[in-house]
Amino acid sequence: MIPDGSHAPKVPAADAALRILSHLATLRGPAPAASIATALDLPRSTAYHLLATLGEHGYVVHLPEERRYGLGVAAFELSSGFSRQQPLARLGAPLVAGLVDAAGESGHLAVLHGRDVLYLVEERAPRRPSLVSDVGVRLPAHLTATGRAMLAELPAAQVRALYPDASAYAPGAAAEASGAWSLRRLRTVLAAVREHGYAAEDGEVTAGLGSVGVAVLDHTGWPAAAIAVTFPVERVDEARRDALVAEVDRAATELSRRIRGIGHRAERSGAPPSGGAPA
């Protein structure tokens, strides 16, 4: 889709090249130049020139026998650089710290890694119980608020691929305490997450502790991460839980905004980010 006049890119060629890379990243395999041009509403000549330039720099590879184009090694190196620099943890850490200050409960940031969640940021609130969800710890995604928040944003086919049968649900004390799991039960849980706009778990990871979490979505709508707070269940009534959900949602929405680069674009244009003034 070509941006409308009010959002026209200042560097059209760079914008089109990045759109080509983003489009290729969503495909299951290489694609013909003509289909790329059609999908992005680009003139065919422009698409061919951009693909050639991207190929010269290693971001795109041309498969002459198939007459198709796919992502090149340089695109993979960008992904590796993303992992090395840990931008999610860097961007998320101050937001989780602010969330803990506002909520008075422990907070964390996690990403989905297969059927597990991997914790990248952990911030403990004063005078709150220690948690098992420390940085670098992995837990079964279907048992955690962060995991459920992210799983609820995945396509149904992706969830089914992750949990094809009963063996996919990790054994252990926490899993046994939460009862038998199946794809049907998981779908019911995830439907509730989508209905309410947040995920919750009560004592399924640690007895007596509950969590609420919200997914962090990237520019494609994919769950890049999730933010959650954990609290003693006995101290949190419905009104308090609603307040915690609101705080978590604010933090997750802000991290979504940051990883999409919205703040950077606003700063470059001289306009304040939405909802606030320049710092």
Long-range contacts (C-beta under 8 A, 24 or more apart in sequence): 1-40, 1-41, 2-41, 13-50, 16-40, 16-42, 16-46, 16-50, 17-50, 17-53, 17-54, 20-47, 20-50, 20-51, 20-54, 20-60, 21-54, 21-59, 21-60, 21-71, 21-75, 22-220, 24-60, 24-69, 24-70, 24-71, 24-75, 25-71, 25-75, 26-220, 29-68, 29-70, 30-61, 30-63, 30-66, 30-68, 30-69, 30-70, 31-68, 31-69, 31-70, 32-67, 32-68, 32-69, 33-67, 33-69, 36-69, 86-120, 87-259, 88-120, 88-224, 88-225, 88-255, 88-259, 89-120, 89-121, 91-255, 91-258, 91-259, 92-120, 92-121, 92-216, 92-225, 92-227, 92-255, 93-121, 93-123, 95-227, 95-251, 95-254, 95-255, 96-121, 96-122, 96-123, 96-227, 96-251, 97-123, 98-251, 99-123, 99-227, 99-229, 99-247, 99-248, 99-250, 99-251, 100-124, 100-125, 100-229, 102-247, 103-229, 103-243, 103-244, 103-247, 103-248, 105-229, 105-230, 105-231, 105-244, 106-131, 106-229, 106-230, 106-231, 107-227, 107-228, 107-229, 107-230, 107-248, 107-251, 108-133, 108-146, 108-227, 108-228, 108-229, 108-230, 109-146, 109-216, 109-225, 109-226, 109-227, 109-255, 110-144, 110-146, 110-147, 110-225, 110-226, 110-228, 111-150, 111-224, 111-225, 111-226, 112-141, 112-147, 112-150, 112-151, 112-223, 112-226, 113-138, 114-162, 115-140, 115-141, 115-142, 115-162, 115-163, 115-168, 115-170, 116-140, 116-141, 116-147, 117-141, 117-144, 117-146, 117-147, 117-150, 117-226, 120-225, 128-231, 128-232, 129-206, 129-208, 129-209, 129-232, 131-206, 131-209, 131-230, 132-205, 132-206, 133-205, 133-230, 139-174, 139-205, 140-169, 140-170, 140-172, 140-174, 140-175, 142-169, 142-181, 142-186, 142-189, 143-174, 143-175, 143-178, 143-201, 143-204, 143-205, 144-201, 144-204, 144-205, 144-211, 144-213, 144-228, 145-198, 145-199, 145-200, 145-201, 145-211, 145-212, 145-213, 145-226, 145-228, 145-230, 146-199, 146-211, 146-213, 146-225, 146-226, 146-227, 146-228, 147-199, 147-226, 148-189, 148-190, 148-193, 148-199, 148-200, 148-201, 148-213, 149-193, 149-198, 149-199, 149-213, 149-214, 149-215, 149-223, 149-226, 149-228, 150-215, 150-223, 150-225, 150-226, 151-186, 151-190, 151-193, 151-223, 152-190, 152-193, 152-194, 152-199, 152-215, 153-215, 153-217, 153-221, 153-222, 153-223, 154-223, 156-187, 159-183, 159-186, 159-187, 159-190, 174-204, 174-205, 174-206, 177-203, 177-204, 177-207, 178-204, 197-245, 197-249, 198-245, 198-248, 198-249, 199-226, 199-228, 200-241, 202-233, 203-233, 208-232, 208-233, 208-234, 209-233, 210-236, 212-241, 212-244, 212-245, 212-248, 213-248, 214-245, 214-248, 214-249, 214-251, 214-252, 214-253, 215-252, 216-252, 216-255, 216-256, 216-259, 217-256, 218-256, 218-259, 218-260, 219-259, 219-260, 224-256, 224-259, 225-255, 226-252, 227-251, 227-252, 227-255
